[in-house]
Amino acid sequence: MDAPSSTPSRHEPPGTTVVLADDHLVVRAGMRLLLAQDPAFRIVAESATVPDTLDAVRRTRPRVLVLDLTMAGQSSLPMIPELLTVSPGTRILVLTMQEDPAFAREALRTGASGYLLKEAAAEELRAAVHQVAGGATYVQPVLGARLAVEAPGPVDQESLTAREAEVLSLLALGHTNQEIAQRLYVSVRTVETHRARIRDKLGKDTRAELIAAARERGLVT
């Protein structure tokens, strides 16, 4: 009888398992190509929406989830605690174009292990994935410095929290309070509260005013 193989075919191949979540195919392809250059990584799934990401994490239980902050117009921030409940061993690296420290602070507060801007170099992406996979926290240095010096929460009357900025962007895109509540997994009353705070801080409430305010902050194009 032949001796049993030391690596049975039923065993998973070695490597840090990674799920890529981004609603742009080109971005996912770029990340896949960059991470494939390091034999330590193994891409096990990709997703383009918030529900699909939750399903992919539930199925594959990856060591690292590279997560876009907004997919198909829906924020992924509220999903972070649920992702960690479904797969406690998964480490989440947020990869986004949003450079406002408030978003980084909120992502880390809700359970993310890292926050990286999409403009980062390829080497930095790989280093960030390695670092969070190893149990450490990674924040892009430029953002880390700003987080260290900026107090959490609003610093003046026109400063919005990360959640208020999300609500503002969705309002500017024409979504109703009900639609925003469904997208953010919160109650309509919570959305109304955020909208009232936005109105108090910015003094704006009409659709035209909200669009202008969101554009000034780079929340919509």
N, CA, C and O of each residue as an XYZ file, in Angstrom:
884
protein
N       0.846     -1.202      0.000
C       0.000      0.000      0.000
C       0.871      1.237      0.000
O       1.865      1.301      0.723
N       0.506      2.217     -0.803
C       1.294      3.444     -0.859
C       1.183      4.196      0.457
O       0.160      4.150      1.139
N       2.271      4.892      0.796
C       2.264      5.709      2.005
C       1.344      6.900      1.796
O       1.302      7.464      0.702
N       0.591      7.297      2.851
C      -0.316      8.441      2.693
C       0.439      9.709      2.407
O       1.542      9.917      2.914
N      -0.148     10.551      1.601
C       0.486     11.826      1.262
C       0.516     12.728      2.478
O      -0.408     12.708      3.291
N       1.585     13.533      2.611
C       1.711     14.463      3.732
C       0.800     15.662      3.554
O       0.534     16.398      4.504
N       0.316     15.859      2.312
C      -0.592     16.977      2.044
C      -1.786     16.458      1.254
O      -1.833     16.607      0.033
N      -2.746     15.853      1.937
C      -3.903     15.282      1.239
C      -4.608     16.319      0.387
O      -4.633     17.500      0.732
N      -5.174     15.886     -0.713
C      -5.798     16.811     -1.647
C      -6.999     17.510     -1.030
O      -7.398     18.588     -1.470
N      -7.590     16.863      0.029
C      -8.753     17.492      0.636
C      -8.373     18.703      1.478
O      -9.236     19.505      1.837
N      -7.090     18.841      1.795
C      -6.648     19.985      2.583
C      -6.623     21.247      1.731
O      -6.357     21.202      0.530
N      -6.903     22.366      2.376
C      -6.816     23.641      1.672
C      -5.349     23.971      1.397
O      -4.488     23.677      2.227
N      -5.052     24.575      0.249
C      -3.675     24.995     -0.017
C      -3.247     26.068      0.976
O      -4.092     26.776      1.524
N      -1.948     26.196      1.211
C      -1.466     27.173      2.191
C      -1.644     28.603      1.698
O      -1.907     28.840      0.520
N      -1.498     29.547      2.615
C      -1.562     30.955      2.242
C      -2.604     31.696      3.053
O      -3.568     31.108      3.543
N      -2.395     33.002      3.186
C      -3.350     33.863      3.868
C      -4.558     34.059      2.952
O      -4.425     34.612      1.860
N      -5.716     33.616      3.383
C      -6.911     33.723      2.547
C      -7.435     35.153      2.557
O      -7.482     35.805      3.600
N      -7.826     35.628      1.380
C      -8.247     37.021      1.213
C      -9.519     37.078      0.372
O      -9.642     36.384     -0.637
N     -10.466     37.918      0.804
C     -11.647     38.247      0.006
C     -11.535     39.703     -0.420
O     -11.215     40.569      0.395
N     -11.797     39.974     -1.690
C     -11.737     41.325     -2.229
C     -13.154     41.833     -2.461
O     -13.925     41.220     -3.199
N     -13.496     42.959     -1.829
C     -14.842     43.520     -1.955
C     -14.763     44.945     -2.486
O     -14.340     45.860     -1.780
N     -15.171     45.120     -3.723
C     -15.180     46.433     -4.361
C     -16.152     46.368     -5.529
O     -16.204     45.364     -6.240
N     -16.923     47.432     -5.732
C     -17.922     47.381     -6.801
C     -17.370     47.727     -8.174
O     -18.123     47.775     -9.146
N     -16.066     47.970     -8.271
C     -15.451     48.236     -9.574
C     -14.581     47.045     -9.979
O     -13.607     46.715     -9.303
N     -14.946     46.415    -11.078
C     -14.230     45.236    -11.543
C     -12.750     45.528    -11.782
O     -11.890     44.705    -11.468
N     -12.462     46.696    -12.337
C     -11.071     47.044    -12.637
C     -10.257     47.157    -11.351
O      -9.102     46.735    -11.304
N     -10.857     47.720    -10.317
C     -10.156     47.839     -9.031
C      -9.878     46.456     -8.461
O      -8.770     46.192     -7.992
N     -10.864     45.575     -8.495
C     -10.649     44.220     -7.981
C      -9.569     43.495     -8.779
O      -8.737     42.785     -8.215
N      -9.595     43.683    -10.090
C      -8.582     43.034    -10.923
C      -7.191     43.545    -10.570
O      -6.230     42.777    -10.531
N      -7.089     44.849    -10.312
C      -5.800     45.411     -9.930
C      -5.314     44.870     -8.597
O      -4.143     44.519     -8.449
N      -6.224     44.804     -7.619
C      -5.844     44.257     -6.310
C      -5.434     42.792     -6.433
O      -4.455     42.359     -5.825
N      -6.199     42.027     -7.233
C      -5.885     40.613     -7.414
C      -4.494     40.442     -7.999
O      -3.724     39.585     -7.565
N      -4.182     41.267     -8.986
C      -2.876     41.180     -9.633
C      -1.757     41.536     -8.654
O      -0.721     40.871     -8.620
N      -1.967     42.580     -7.863
C      -0.941     43.005     -6.911
C      -0.699     41.957     -5.831
O       0.445     41.655     -5.492
N      -1.779     41.407     -5.297
C      -1.621     40.433     -4.216
C      -1.105     39.099     -4.741
O      -0.425     38.369     -4.020
N      -1.427     38.778     -5.997
C      -0.963     37.517     -6.576
C       0.555     37.480     -6.719
O       1.140     36.405     -6.849
N       1.190     38.633     -6.695
C       2.650     38.689     -6.784
C       3.316     38.217     -5.496
O       4.526     37.994     -5.463
N       2.524     38.067     -4.440
C       3.053     37.568     -3.167
C       2.466     36.181     -2.921
O       1.254     36.057     -2.744
N       3.294     35.135     -2.905
C       2.779     33.769     -2.747
C       2.137     33.516     -1.382
O       1.523     32.471     -1.170
N       2.276     34.458     -0.469
C       1.674     34.281      0.856
C       0.167     34.488      0.834
O      -0.524     34.111      1.779
N      -0.355     35.094     -0.252
C      -1.777     35.412     -0.314
C      -2.512     34.450     -1.238
O      -1.970     33.973     -2.235
N      -3.760     34.181     -0.878
C      -4.617     33.338     -1.722
C      -6.006     33.961     -1.764
O      -6.705     33.989     -0.751
N      -6.407     34.459     -2.924
C      -7.718     35.065     -3.093
C      -8.764     33.947     -3.158
O      -8.686     33.064     -4.012
N      -9.738     33.996     -2.251
C     -10.732     32.926     -2.196
C     -12.109     33.369     -2.681
O     -12.964     32.529     -2.962
N     -12.333     34.680     -2.781
C     -13.633     35.161     -3.262
C     -13.543     36.644     -3.573
O     -12.658     37.348     -3.087
N     -14.486     37.105     -4.401
C     -14.623     38.526     -4.702
C     -16.100     38.886     -4.630
O     -16.965     38.035     -4.838
N     -16.385     40.153     -4.333
C     -17.775     40.597     -4.266
C     -17.866     42.052     -4.675
O     -16.881     42.789     -4.630
N     -19.078     42.462     -5.081
C     -19.266     43.824     -5.575
C     -20.377     44.569     -4.853
O     -20.627     45.737     -5.152
N     -21.058     43.910     -3.897
C     -22.119     44.558     -3.143
C     -21.983     44.204     -1.670
O     -21.267     43.271     -1.306
N     -22.676     44.954     -0.835
C     -22.638     44.689      0.599
C     -23.220     43.307      0.922
O     -22.571     42.548      1.642
N     -24.416     42.940      0.424
C     -24.945     41.601      0.726
C     -24.041     40.472      0.222
O     -23.858     39.470      0.913
N     -23.481     40.630     -0.970
C     -22.607     39.586     -1.513
C     -21.334     39.445     -0.686
O     -20.797     38.347     -0.548
N     -20.854     40.555     -0.138
C     -19.661     40.505      0.704
C     -19.939     39.718      1.974
O     -19.128     38.891      2.391
N     -21.069     39.975      2.577
C     -21.445     39.240      3.783
C     -21.539     37.752      3.482
O     -21.091     36.926      4.277
N     -22.120     37.406      2.338
C     -22.240     35.997      1.950
C     -20.871     35.380      1.692
O     -20.623     34.243      2.092
N     -19.979     36.113      1.029
C     -18.642     35.592      0.728
C     -17.854     35.335      2.005
O     -17.164     34.322      2.119
N     -17.956     36.243      2.959
C     -17.247     36.067      4.230
C     -17.827     34.898      5.006
O     -17.091     34.130      5.626
N     -19.142     34.764      4.972
C     -19.785     33.644      5.676
C     -19.339     32.312      5.090
O     -19.124     31.349      5.825
N     -19.199     32.253      3.766
C     -18.833     31.001      3.094
C     -17.368     30.646      3.257
O     -17.031     29.482      3.476
N     -16.491     31.638      3.154
C     -15.061     31.351      3.066
C     -14.276     31.606      4.352
O     -13.170     31.088      4.508
N     -14.830     32.399      5.279
C     -14.151     32.746      6.532
C     -12.681     33.141      6.270
O     -11.770     32.493      6.785
N     -12.452     34.187      5.484
C     -11.072     34.545      5.127
C     -10.312     35.127      6.308
O     -10.909     35.595      7.278
N      -9.007     35.094      6.217
C      -8.195     35.757      7.240
C      -8.275     37.265      7.080
O      -8.288     37.997      8.070
N      -8.330     37.743      5.811
C      -8.393     39.185      5.543
C      -9.499     39.489      4.548
O      -9.644     38.809      3.532
N     -10.271     40.512      4.852
C     -11.241     41.064      3.913
C     -10.787     42.465      3.545
O     -10.687     43.335      4.410
N     -10.509     42.689      2.259
C     -10.186     44.030      1.772
C     -11.506     44.637      1.332
O     -12.115     44.181      0.364
N     -11.947     45.668      2.045
C     -13.318     46.150      1.931
C     -13.396     47.597      1.466
O     -12.818     48.490      2.085
N     -14.116     47.819      0.368
C     -14.388     49.184     -0.090
C     -15.392     49.821      0.859
O     -16.275     49.143      1.386
N     -15.256     51.130      1.077
C     -16.113     51.816      2.041
C     -17.545     51.963      1.540
O     -18.486     51.951      2.334
N     -17.716     52.103      0.212
C     -19.046     52.236     -0.376
C     -19.119     51.366     -1.625
O     -18.258     51.451     -2.501
N     -20.148     50.531     -1.701
C     -20.323     49.670     -2.867
C     -21.744     49.799     -3.391
O     -22.714     49.635     -2.651
N     -21.847     50.093     -4.671
C     -23.152     50.240     -5.328
C     -24.042     51.222     -4.575
O     -25.244     51.002     -4.426
N     -23.440     52.295     -4.108
C     -24.187     53.329     -3.417
C     -24.551     53.010     -1.986
O     -25.271     53.780     -1.350
N     -24.072     51.891     -1.459
C     -24.413     51.479     -0.097
C     -23.161     51.465      0.774
O     -22.133     50.914      0.380
N     -23.244     52.067      1.951
C     -22.112     52.102      2.859
C     -21.836     50.712      3.427
O     -22.768     49.984      3.771
N     -20.566     50.345      3.525
C     -20.201     49.066      4.132
C     -19.851     49.214      5.613
O     -19.665     48.213      6.305
N     -19.761     50.452      6.105
C     -19.408     50.664      7.505
C     -20.355     49.957      8.477
O     -19.880     49.279      9.389
N     -21.682     50.090      8.316
C     -22.570     49.440      9.281
C     -22.473     47.924      9.277
O     -22.911     47.275     10.227
N     -21.899     47.343      8.210
C     -21.817     45.892      8.098
C     -20.625     45.314      8.856
O     -20.588     44.110      9.107
N     -19.658     46.139      9.224
C     -18.428     45.626      9.827
C     -18.689     44.783     11.071
O     -18.154     43.678     11.158
N     -19.486     45.245     12.042
C     -19.739     44.388     13.210
C     -20.382     43.055     12.852
O     -20.051     42.029     13.446
N     -21.301     43.063     11.884
C     -21.948     41.810     11.474
C     -20.952     40.869     10.812
O     -20.999     39.659     11.031
N     -20.052     41.419     10.005
C     -19.017     40.596      9.379
C     -18.168     39.897     10.436
O     -17.832     38.721     10.299
N     -17.831     40.626     11.478
C     -16.985     40.057     12.531
C     -17.752     39.062     13.388
O     -17.152     38.167     13.982
N     -19.063     39.207     13.457
C     -19.873     38.215     14.164
C     -19.945     36.923     13.357
O     -19.854     35.827     13.910
N     -20.110     37.064     12.044
C     -20.172     35.899     11.152
C     -18.842     35.167     11.095
O     -18.800     33.938     11.056
N     -17.745     35.939     11.091
C     -16.407     35.352     10.981
C     -15.450     36.092     11.914
O     -14.733     36.989     11.473
N     -15.431     35.728     13.193
C     -14.614     36.448     14.182
C     -13.123     36.479     13.871
O     -12.412     37.381     14.313
N     -12.649     35.495     13.113
C     -11.223     35.440     12.810
C     -10.810     36.298     11.633
O      -9.621     36.395     11.327
N     -11.768     36.920     10.968
C     -11.459     37.747      9.800
C     -10.978     39.124     10.230
O     -11.554     39.748     11.121
N      -9.922     39.584      9.590
C      -9.400     40.926      9.816
C      -9.806     41.788      8.624
O      -9.657     41.370      7.476
N     -10.315     42.985      8.890
C     -10.863     43.829      7.829
C      -9.952     45.010      7.547
O      -9.643     45.802      8.437
N      -9.528     45.115      6.297
C      -8.738     46.252      5.826
C      -9.620     47.079      4.897
O      -9.971     46.626      3.808
N      -9.976     48.279      5.318
C     -10.770     49.168      4.483
C      -9.862     49.819      3.451
O      -8.835     50.401      3.799
N     -10.241     49.721      2.182
C      -9.490     50.337      1.094
C     -10.438     51.284      0.376
O     -11.424     50.841     -0.213
N     -10.152     52.589      0.416
C     -11.129     53.564     -0.033
C     -10.463     54.805     -0.614
O      -9.259     55.009     -0.458
N     -11.259     55.629     -1.283
C     -10.792     56.927     -1.752
C     -11.094     58.017     -0.731
O     -10.653     59.155     -0.892
N     -11.848     57.677      0.323
C     -12.281     58.664      1.310
C     -11.157     58.936      2.314
O     -10.837     58.085      3.144
N     -10.562     60.130      2.228
C      -9.414     60.448      3.082
C      -9.776     61.254      4.325
O      -8.887     61.685      5.060
N     -11.059     61.460      4.567
C     -11.493     62.164      5.771
C     -11.190     61.287      6.983
O     -11.674     60.157      7.050
N     -10.398     61.780      7.948
C     -10.064     60.969      9.127
C     -11.281     60.480      9.892
O     -11.211     59.464     10.583
N     -12.399     61.193      9.776
C     -13.608     60.772     10.487
C     -14.049     59.383     10.031
O     -14.521     58.585     10.840
N     -13.898     59.091      8.740
C     -14.273     57.783      8.237
C     -13.309     56.716      8.752
O     -13.732     55.617      9.111
N     -12.021     57.037      8.790
C     -11.041     56.092      9.322
C     -11.320     55.802     10.786
O     -11.271     54.652     11.222
N     -11.611     56.845     11.538
C     -11.899     56.677     12.963
C     -13.135     55.798     13.167
O     -13.141     54.922     14.031
N     -14.181     56.037     12.368
C     -15.407     55.257     12.491
C     -15.184     53.808     12.088
O     -15.709     52.900     12.733
N     -14.413     53.578     11.033
C     -14.134     52.214     10.589
C     -13.385     51.437     11.663
O     -13.722     50.286     11.942
N     -12.378     52.048     12.264
C     -11.609     51.385     13.312
C     -12.468     51.173     14.555
O     -12.358     50.148     15.227
N     -13.316     52.139     14.853
C     -14.175     52.023     16.040
C     -15.138     50.842     15.908
O     -15.426     50.159     16.890
N     -15.631     50.606     14.694
C     -16.604     49.537     14.500
C     -15.957     48.161     14.314
O     -16.665     47.158     14.224
N     -14.622     48.102     14.256
C     -13.969     46.801     14.224
C     -12.983     46.540     13.114
O     -12.370     45.473     13.082
N     -12.806     47.486     12.191
C     -11.805     47.295     11.130
C     -10.409     47.268     11.735
O     -10.156     47.878     12.774
N      -9.512     46.554     11.074
C      -8.129     46.450     11.537
C      -7.180     47.343     10.760
O      -6.014     47.484     11.127
N      -7.674     47.943      9.691
C      -6.803     48.798      8.898
C      -7.596     49.725      8.004
O      -8.766     49.483      7.707
N      -6.933     50.803      7.577
C      -7.571     51.808      6.717
C      -6.508     52.319      5.761
O      -5.483     52.856      6.181
N      -6.764     52.144      4.467
C      -5.779     52.472      3.442
C      -6.471     53.155      2.273
O      -7.563     52.757      1.868
N      -5.826     54.189      1.732
C      -6.379     54.894      0.585
C      -6.018     54.161     -0.703
O      -4.960     53.539     -0.795
N      -6.904     54.239     -1.699
C      -6.667     53.549     -2.956
C      -5.481     54.107     -3.729
O      -4.968     53.462     -4.643
N      -5.053     55.292     -3.365
C      -3.891     55.870     -4.040
C      -2.577     55.287     -3.520
O      -1.509     55.645     -4.017
N      -2.637     54.409     -2.543
C      -1.426     53.828     -1.967
C      -0.647     53.021     -2.999
O      -1.224     52.506     -3.957
N       0.647     52.914     -2.802
C       1.492     52.135     -3.692
C       1.211     50.649     -3.512
O       0.690     50.219     -2.484
N       1.567     49.877     -4.533
C       1.323     48.436     -4.486
C       1.988     47.801     -3.280
O       1.398     46.943     -2.623
N       3.215     48.216     -2.982
C       3.950     47.652     -1.862
C       3.241     47.930     -0.543
O       3.277     47.110      0.374
N       2.591     49.104     -0.453
C       1.905     49.447      0.787
C       0.653     48.592      0.969
O       0.322     48.208      2.091
N      -0.045     48.291     -0.127
C      -1.208     47.422     -0.030
C      -0.794     46.046      0.475
O      -1.421     45.505      1.386
N       0.236     45.489     -0.098
C       0.682     44.169      0.339
C       1.145     44.199      1.792
O       0.852     43.286      2.564
N       1.870     45.259      2.159
C       2.337     45.383      3.539
C       1.167     45.501      4.507
O       1.195     44.927      5.596
N       0.138     46.249      4.109
C      -1.033     46.433      4.969
C      -1.761     45.111      5.177
O      -2.178     44.802      6.293
N      -1.919     44.329      4.108
C      -2.588     43.032      4.235
C      -1.783     42.113      5.136
O      -2.350     41.429      5.988
N      -0.468     42.086      4.960
C       0.397     41.277      5.824
C       0.228     41.679      7.289
O       0.133     40.829      8.174
N       0.194     42.987      7.524
C       0.167     43.487      8.892
C      -1.151     43.140      9.592
O      -1.145     42.670     10.730
N      -2.273     43.371      8.917
C      -3.547     43.057      9.559
C      -3.733     41.543      9.688
O      -4.331     41.072     10.655
N      -3.220     40.778      8.713
C      -3.309     39.320      8.800
C      -2.548     38.805     10.015
O      -2.921     37.796     10.613
N      -1.472     39.514     10.374
C      -0.665     39.121     11.520
C      -1.220     39.581     12.851
O      -0.626     39.315     13.896
N      -2.352     40.270     12.827
C      -2.972     40.683     14.074
C      -2.746     42.124     14.465
O      -3.233     42.567     15.506
N      -2.012     42.867     13.646
C      -1.730     44.266     13.959
C      -2.765     45.168     13.287
O      -3.581     44.718     12.483
N      -2.709     46.448     13.638
C      -3.568     47.456     13.020
C      -2.734     48.294     12.061
O      -1.605     48.672     12.375
N      -3.294     48.583     10.896
C      -2.573     49.396      9.917
C      -3.424     50.594      9.515
O      -4.576     50.445      9.110
N      -2.845     51.775      9.630
C      -3.468     53.000      9.138
C      -2.432     53.718      8.292
O      -1.293     53.906      8.722
N      -2.819     54.115      7.105
C      -1.902     54.822      6.224
C      -1.255     55.982      6.987
O      -1.963     56.771      7.613
N       0.078     56.097      6.946
C       0.780     57.080      7.782
C       0.219     58.485      7.730
O       0.114     59.134      8.771
N      -0.147     58.982      6.550
C      -0.662     60.341      6.463
C      -1.954     60.487      7.246
O      -2.199     61.526      7.859
N      -2.787     59.442      7.227
C      -4.028     59.479      7.990
C      -3.769     59.250      9.465
O      -4.433     59.841     10.316
N      -2.800     58.389      9.774
C      -2.466     58.130     11.167
C      -2.032     59.390     11.874
O      -2.383     59.612     13.033
N      -1.267     60.221     11.180
C      -0.814     61.473     11.771
C      -1.992     62.405     12.034
O      -2.048     63.068     13.069
N      -2.927     62.451     11.097
C      -4.088     63.324     11.283
C      -5.000     62.805     12.393
O      -5.584     63.593     13.137
N      -5.123     61.490     12.507
C      -5.932     60.920     13.579
C      -5.333     61.235     14.941
O      -6.052     61.422     15.923
N      -4.005     61.293     14.986
C      -3.327     61.536     16.258
C      -3.512     62.956     16.753
O      -3.519     63.197     17.961
N      -3.664     63.910     15.825
C      -3.734     65.310     16.236
C      -5.152     65.866     16.243
O      -5.405     66.899     16.863
N      -6.084     65.196     15.561
C      -7.444     65.703     15.493
C      -8.317     65.044     16.553
O      -8.324     63.820     16.681
N      -9.028     65.827     17.289
C      -9.928     65.295     18.298
C     -11.090     64.596     17.621
O     -11.543     65.042     16.566
N     -11.595     63.491     18.210
C     -12.743     62.808     17.614
C     -13.998     63.662     17.675
O     -14.157     64.508     18.555
N     -14.897     63.417     16.704
C     -16.154     64.143     16.684
C     -15.999     65.497     16.041
O     -14.907     65.851     15.596
N     -17.068     66.259     15.985
C     -17.046     67.562     15.347
C     -16.082     68.523     16.033
O     -16.014     68.560     17.262
N     -15.347     69.289     15.260
C     -14.436     70.273     15.830
C     -14.962     71.682     15.619
O     -14.412     72.620     16.196
N     -16.000     71.872     14.821
C     -16.645     73.158     14.678
C     -18.058     72.910     14.168
O     -18.448     71.771     13.916
N     -18.802     73.964     14.024
C     -20.205     73.822     13.685
C     -20.445     73.163     12.330
O     -21.504     72.575     12.111
N     -19.468     73.255     11.408
C     -19.687     72.691     10.088
C     -19.043     71.324      9.913
O     -19.054     70.783      8.807
N     -18.473     70.742     10.993
C     -17.867     69.422     10.900
C     -18.950     68.355     11.022
O     -19.790     68.408     11.921
N     -18.921     67.394     10.115
C     -19.875     66.298     10.154
C     -19.191     65.031     10.624
O     -18.023     64.802     10.309
N     -19.906     64.204     11.374
C     -19.387     62.891     11.709
C     -19.395     62.032     10.447
O     -19.994     62.404      9.438
N     -18.723     60.876     10.511
C     -18.687     59.986      9.352
C     -20.095     59.562      8.945
O     -20.405     59.502      7.755
N     -20.951     59.266      9.926
C     -22.303     58.839      9.597
C     -23.123     59.978      8.994
O     -23.895     59.762      8.060
N     -22.954     61.203      9.533
C     -23.673     62.351      8.973
C     -23.238     62.612      7.538
O     -24.051     62.991      6.695
N     -21.941     62.408      7.262
C     -21.451     62.589      5.900
C     -22.075     61.558      4.964
O     -22.415     61.878      3.825
N     -22.227     60.325      5.440
C     -22.886     59.287      4.632
C     -24.325     59.686      4.324
O     -24.777     59.579      3.184
N     -25.037     60.145      5.348
C     -26.429     60.540      5.159
C     -26.516     61.711      4.184
O     -27.388     61.741      3.315
N     -25.604     62.679      4.335
C     -25.598     63.832      3.431
C     -25.387     63.385      1.992
O     -26.083     63.855      1.092
N     -24.444     62.491      1.763
C     -24.183     62.052      0.392
C     -25.394     61.349     -0.203
O     -25.704     61.540     -1.379
N     -26.083     60.537      0.596
C     -27.263     59.829      0.098
C     -28.429     60.775     -0.144
O     -29.176     60.613     -1.109
N     -28.588     61.769      0.737
C     -29.621     62.776      0.515
C     -29.351     63.542     -0.775
O     -30.269     63.820     -1.547
N     -28.085     63.878     -1.000
C     -27.714     64.622     -2.203
C     -27.978     63.811     -3.464
O     -28.246     64.367     -4.529
N     -27.897     62.479     -3.330
C     -28.153     61.610     -4.483
C     -29.641     61.387     -4.707
O     -30.040     60.714     -5.658
N     -30.469     61.962     -3.816
C     -31.906     61.897     -4.022
C     -32.633     60.798     -3.278
O     -33.818     60.574     -3.525
N     -31.954     60.103     -2.370
C     -32.597     59.028     -1.626
C     -33.515     59.589     -0.536
O     -33.223     60.624      0.064
N     -34.608     58.903     -0.296
C     -35.526     59.296      0.766
C     -34.997     58.815      2.119
O     -34.072     58.006      2.186
N     -35.601     59.327      3.191
C     -35.207     58.871      4.527
C     -35.386     57.362      4.667
O     -34.549     56.691      5.271
N     -36.461     56.833      4.118
C     -36.726     55.394      4.188
C     -35.648     54.609      3.447
O     -35.158     53.599      3.954
N     -35.283     55.057      2.273
C     -34.257     54.358      1.489
C     -32.906     54.409      2.198
O     -32.164     53.427      2.202
N     -32.593     55.551      2.795
C     -31.323     55.678      3.513
C     -31.314     54.743      4.715
O     -30.302     54.098      4.992
N     -32.418     54.665      5.422
C     -32.503     53.773      6.582
C     -32.242     52.324      6.171
O     -31.548     51.594      6.878
N     -32.795     51.909      5.032
C     -32.585     50.542      4.556
C     -31.137     50.309      4.159
O     -30.584     49.243      4.428
N     -30.522     51.288      3.526
C     -29.133     51.150      3.081
C     -28.156     51.097      4.248
O     -27.161     50.373      4.197
N     -28.436     51.855      5.288
C     -27.509     51.963      6.421
C     -27.882     51.041      7.574
O     -27.213     51.032      8.608
N     -28.948     50.267      7.400
C     -29.400     49.339      8.439
C     -29.723     50.065      9.744
O     -29.361     49.597     10.823
N     -30.398     51.196      9.647
C     -30.806     51.956     10.823
C     -32.286     52.283     10.680
O     -32.888     52.020      9.639
N     -32.870     52.859     11.730
C     -34.278     53.225     11.677
C     -34.454     54.546     10.936
O     -33.516     55.330     10.794
N     -35.679     54.771     10.470
C     -35.989     56.036      9.814
C     -35.807     57.185     10.798
O     -35.355     58.265     10.418
N     -36.156     56.957     12.049
C     -35.989     58.008     13.061
C     -34.518     58.394     13.218
O     -34.198     59.567     13.411
N     -33.625     57.406     13.136
C     -32.199     57.712     13.229
C     -31.763     58.580     12.057
O     -30.992     59.525     12.231
N     -32.256     58.260     10.865
C     -31.923     59.073      9.688
C     -32.453     60.493      9.881
O     -31.769     61.462      9.553
N     -33.652     60.615     10.403
C     -34.224     61.939     10.637
C     -33.380     62.735     11.630
O     -33.217     63.948     11.491
N     -32.850     62.041     12.627
C     -31.985     62.706     13.604
C     -30.707     63.202     12.948
O     -30.272     64.327     13.193
N     -30.101     62.350     12.104
C     -28.883     62.762     11.389
C     -29.178     63.944     10.473
O     -28.381     64.877     10.368
N     -30.329     63.895      9.812
C     -30.678     64.982      8.895
C     -30.872     66.288      9.667
O     -30.489     67.358      9.193
N     -31.463     66.196     10.846
C     -31.655     67.403     11.662
C     -30.309     67.981     12.097
O     -30.128     69.198     12.120
N     -29.372     67.106     12.441
C     -28.056     67.588     12.850
C     -27.313     68.233     11.682
O     -26.619     69.236     11.848
N     -27.472     67.636     10.489
C     -26.866     68.228      9.292
C     -27.432     69.614      9.055
O     -26.700     70.559      8.761
N     -28.758     69.724      9.188
C     -29.403     71.023      8.991
C     -28.913     72.041     10.025
O     -28.677     73.202      9.694
N     -28.761     71.598     11.284
C     -28.300     72.510     12.332
C     -26.861     72.963     12.098
O     -26.520     74.123     12.329
N     -26.021     72.035     11.636
C     -24.599     72.344     11.456
C     -24.354     73.179     10.197
O     -23.550     74.111     10.205
N     -25.053     72.834      9.127
C     -24.769     73.464      7.839
C     -25.780     74.537      7.459
O     -25.516     75.363      6.586
N     -26.920     74.524      8.104
C     -27.963     75.486      7.748
C     -28.531     75.227      6.373
O     -28.964     76.157      5.692
N     -28.533     73.945      5.949
C     -28.996     73.600      4.602
C     -29.980     72.435      4.700
O     -29.791     71.515      5.496
N     -31.034     72.487      3.879
C     -32.019     71.414      3.956
C     -32.660     71.094      2.607
O     -33.183     69.994      2.431
N     -32.636     72.020      1.655
C     -33.230     71.737      0.351
C     -32.309     70.818     -0.450
O     -31.118     70.715     -0.155
N     -32.859     70.156     -1.455
C     -32.065     69.237     -2.284
C     -30.887     69.965     -2.911
O     -29.773     69.442     -2.903
N     -31.101     71.150     -3.450
C     -30.021     71.903     -4.095
C     -28.922     72.240     -3.095
O     -27.736     72.141     -3.413
N     -29.316     72.638     -1.885
C     -28.328     72.983     -0.861
C     -27.542     71.756     -0.414
O     -26.335     71.837     -0.185
N     -28.220     70.628     -0.290
C     -27.547     69.398      0.125
C     -26.566     68.917     -0.941
O     -25.469     68.457     -0.623
N     -26.965     69.026     -2.201
C     -26.063     68.631     -3.296
C     -24.809     69.505     -3.272
O     -23.693     69.002     -3.398
N     -24.998     70.818     -3.109
C     -23.858     71.732     -3.082
C     -22.940     71.417     -1.905
O     -21.718     71.418     -2.048
N     -23.533     71.147     -0.737
C     -22.730     70.843      0.452
C     -21.971     69.538      0.272
O     -20.812     69.434      0.673
N     -22.610     68.545     -0.324
C     -21.953     67.258     -0.532
C     -20.810     67.389     -1.539
O     -19.761     66.764     -1.380
N     -21.018     68.200     -2.571
C     -19.955     68.399     -3.564
C     -18.764     69.150     -2.967
O     -17.612     68.849     -3.280
N     -19.046     70.117     -2.118
C     -17.965     70.867     -1.472
C     -17.074     69.962     -0.655
O     -15.878     70.218     -0.519
N     -17.652     68.894     -0.104
C     -16.918     67.974      0.745
C     -16.413     66.753     -0.016
O     -15.839     65.843      0.582
N     -16.621     66.729     -1.321
C     -16.139     65.613     -2.135
C     -16.907     64.322     -1.925
O     -16.395     63.246     -2.234
N     -18.143     64.407     -1.398
C     -18.925     63.213     -1.114
C     -19.668     62.726     -2.347
O     -19.968     61.537     -2.456
N     -19.969     63.623     -3.278
C     -20.577     63.231     -4.549
C     -19.887     64.028     -5.645
O     -19.262     65.054     -5.379
N     -20.003     63.549     -6.880
C     -19.370     64.238     -8.000
C     -20.407     64.900     -8.863
O     -20.066     65.533     -9.862
